[in-house]
């Protein structure tokens, strides 16, 4: 259990490329949202789901993204505002293979940082990362500014620990945690990945 942290599932996206609500997409008899929640429950006492509008199919605590069309930054802001812990672990609802050992690995890098972000194939993965609640002020400034409302803009202003791939692979050798479902083709790949486990 990571006692000083709340889990935040980001489920407020528009799912344009998928063509349907990704959070409610069924994979192996569970929705993607249920897959992620199931993976998080052993590690976190509290789980929050950020949404664009209330979901009747979710019995977890929900917060509404505000502003509604500011992307994952709005979801992260809503989650940080609601959290009662000094840290939030934010993860996208379309990452059904997120693994507990990976999350525990990342948690170990938090000392003296505002965020802990894994890097895979040279790219930061801010949708499976830890954020300190103290970063909320900086996040609000970005949302209120006329500049880009992006996670990258936030990370540029925070003290971030970027965790390299070699360290991540000790916890998740195949890096499956970072497989996200954006299209119907990704769903087929996810099914094939599960079948060869």
C-alpha positions as CSV (number, residue, x, y, z in Angstrom):
1,X,0.0,0.0,0.0
2,X,1.3,3.5,-0.9
3,X,-0.3,5.3,2.0
4,X,0.6,8.9,1.1
5,X,-0.9,8.7,-2.4
6,X,-4.3,8.7,-4.1
7,X,-4.8,7.0,-7.4
8,X,-6.4,9.1,-10.2
9,X,-7.8,7.4,-13.3
10,X,-8.1,9.9,-16.1
11,X,-11.4,9.0,-18.0
12,X,-12.5,12.4,-19.4
13,X,-11.1,12.0,-23.0
14,X,-13.3,12.2,-26.1
15,X,-12.0,8.9,-27.5
16,X,-12.3,10.3,-31.1
17,X,-9.9,7.7,-32.6
18,X,-11.5,4.8,-30.9
19,X,-15.0,5.9,-32.0
20,X,-16.6,5.1,-28.7
21,X,-16.1,5.7,-24.9
22,X,-12.8,4.0,-24.1
23,X,-13.5,3.8,-20.4
24,X,-16.5,1.6,-21.1
25,X,-14.9,-0.6,-23.8
26,X,-15.0,-4.2,-22.7
27,X,-11.8,-6.3,-22.9
28,X,-11.9,-9.8,-21.4
29,X,-15.2,-9.3,-19.6
30,X,-14.2,-6.1,-17.9
31,X,-14.3,-2.5,-19.1
32,X,-11.0,-0.7,-19.5
33,X,-11.9,1.4,-16.5
34,X,-12.5,-1.7,-14.4
35,X,-9.1,-3.2,-15.5
36,X,-7.2,-0.2,-14.4
37,X,-9.2,0.2,-11.1
38,X,-8.6,-3.5,-10.3
39,X,-4.8,-3.0,-10.8
40,X,-4.8,0.0,-8.5
41,X,-6.9,-1.2,-5.6
42,X,-4.2,-3.2,-3.8
43,X,-1.9,-0.2,-3.8
44,X,-4.1,2.8,-2.9
45,X,-6.7,3.3,-0.2
46,X,-8.5,5.9,-2.3
47,X,-9.2,6.0,-6.1
48,X,-10.7,8.9,-7.9
49,X,-11.9,8.9,-11.5
50,X,-11.8,12.2,-13.4
51,X,-14.7,12.5,-16.0
52,X,-16.2,15.1,-18.3
53,X,-19.6,14.2,-17.1
54,X,-20.8,11.9,-14.2
55,X,-20.7,8.2,-15.1
56,X,-23.6,6.0,-13.9
57,X,-21.5,2.8,-14.7
58,X,-18.8,3.7,-12.1
59,X,-19.1,3.2,-8.4
60,X,-15.7,4.9,-7.6
61,X,-15.5,8.5,-6.5
62,X,-15.7,10.9,-9.5
63,X,-14.6,14.4,-10.1
64,X,-15.6,16.6,-13.1
65,X,-12.9,17.9,-15.3
66,X,-12.8,21.7,-15.2
67,X,-12.5,23.3,-17.7
68,X,-14.2,20.3,-19.5
69,X,-12.2,20.6,-22.8
70,X,-8.7,21.2,-21.4
71,X,-7.6,17.6,-21.9
72,X,-5.8,15.5,-19.3
73,X,-4.5,18.7,-17.6
74,X,-8.0,19.4,-16.5
75,X,-8.5,15.9,-15.2
76,X,-5.2,16.1,-13.3
77,X,-6.2,19.4,-11.7
78,X,-9.6,18.0,-10.6
79,X,-7.9,15.0,-9.1
80,X,-5.2,17.0,-7.3
81,X,-7.9,19.3,-5.9
82,X,-9.9,16.4,-4.6
83,X,-7.1,14.3,-3.2
84,X,-6.5,14.3,0.6
85,X,-3.0,12.9,0.2
86,X,0.3,14.7,-0.7
87,X,0.7,12.6,-3.9
88,X,-1.5,11.4,-6.7
89,X,-0.6,8.6,-9.1
90,X,-2.3,9.5,-12.4
91,X,-3.0,6.9,-15.1
92,X,-5.1,6.9,-18.2
93,X,-8.2,4.7,-18.3
94,X,-7.0,3.1,-21.6
95,X,-3.9,1.4,-20.1
96,X,-5.3,-2.0,-19.0
97,X,-2.0,-3.6,-18.3
98,X,-0.7,-1.1,-15.8
99,X,1.3,-3.2,-13.3
100,X,1.6,-2.9,-9.5
101,X,5.4,-3.5,-9.5
102,X,5.9,-0.7,-12.0
103,X,3.9,1.7,-9.8
104,X,5.8,0.7,-6.7
105,X,9.1,1.2,-8.6
106,X,8.1,4.7,-9.6
107,X,7.0,5.6,-6.1
108,X,10.6,5.1,-4.9
109,X,11.8,8.1,-6.9
110,X,9.6,10.7,-5.3
111,X,11.9,12.3,-2.7
112,X,12.6,16.0,-3.4
113,X,10.6,16.0,-6.7
114,X,7.2,17.4,-7.8
115,X,6.6,14.6,-10.3
116,X,8.0,11.2,-11.3
117,X,7.6,10.4,-15.0
118,X,8.7,7.2,-16.7
119,X,10.5,7.4,-20.1
120,X,9.9,4.7,-22.6
121,X,11.7,4.6,-26.0
122,X,12.8,8.1,-25.4
123,X,9.3,9.5,-24.7
124,X,8.0,10.7,-21.3
125,X,4.9,8.9,-20.2
126,X,3.0,11.5,-18.1
127,X,-0.2,9.4,-18.1
128,X,1.3,6.9,-15.8
129,X,3.1,9.1,-13.3
130,X,3.2,10.5,-9.8
131,X,2.4,14.2,-9.1
132,X,2.8,16.0,-5.8
133,X,-0.3,17.9,-4.7
134,X,1.9,20.9,-4.1
135,X,2.1,21.2,-7.9
136,X,-1.6,22.2,-8.1
137,X,-0.8,25.9,-8.0
138,X,1.5,25.7,-11.0
139,X,-1.1,23.6,-12.8
140,X,-3.8,26.2,-12.1
141,X,-1.6,28.9,-13.5
142,X,-1.2,27.0,-16.7
143,X,-4.9,26.4,-17.0
144,X,-5.6,30.1,-16.5
145,X,-2.9,31.2,-18.9
146,X,-3.4,31.8,-22.6
147,X,-0.6,29.4,-23.5
148,X,-0.8,25.7,-24.2
149,X,-2.9,23.6,-21.7
150,X,-0.7,20.6,-21.9
151,X,1.0,18.2,-19.5
152,X,4.3,19.0,-21.2
153,X,3.8,22.7,-20.2
154,X,3.3,21.6,-16.6
155,X,6.3,19.3,-16.6
156,X,8.5,22.1,-17.9
157,X,7.7,24.1,-14.7
158,X,8.0,21.3,-12.2
159,X,11.0,19.5,-10.7
160,X,10.6,16.2,-12.4
161,X,12.4,12.9,-11.9
162,X,12.4,11.1,-15.3
163,X,12.9,7.4,-14.7
164,X,14.8,5.7,-17.5
165,X,13.7,2.6,-19.3
166,X,16.4,0.3,-17.8
167,X,15.1,1.0,-14.3
168,X,11.5,0.6,-15.4
169,X,12.2,-2.8,-17.0
170,X,13.3,-4.2,-13.7
171,X,9.7,-3.9,-12.7
172,X,8.0,-4.4,-16.0
173,X,10.3,-6.2,-18.4
174,X,8.1,-6.1,-21.5
175,X,6.9,-2.5,-20.7
176,X,3.3,-3.7,-21.1
177,X,2.1,-1.1,-18.6
178,X,2.5,1.6,-21.2
179,X,0.4,-0.1,-23.9
180,X,-2.6,2.1,-24.4
181,X,-5.7,1.6,-26.6
182,X,-6.4,4.4,-29.0
183,X,-7.9,2.5,-31.9
184,X,-9.8,-0.7,-32.7
185,X,-6.4,-2.1,-34.0
186,X,-5.0,-1.6,-30.5
187,X,-7.9,-3.6,-29.1
188,X,-6.8,-6.5,-31.4
189,X,-3.2,-6.1,-30.3
190,X,-4.3,-6.1,-26.6
191,X,-6.2,-9.4,-27.1
192,X,-3.2,-11.0,-28.7
193,X,-1.0,-9.8,-25.9
194,X,-3.3,-11.4,-23.3
195,X,-3.5,-14.6,-25.2
196,X,0.3,-15.1,-25.3
197,X,0.8,-14.4,-21.6
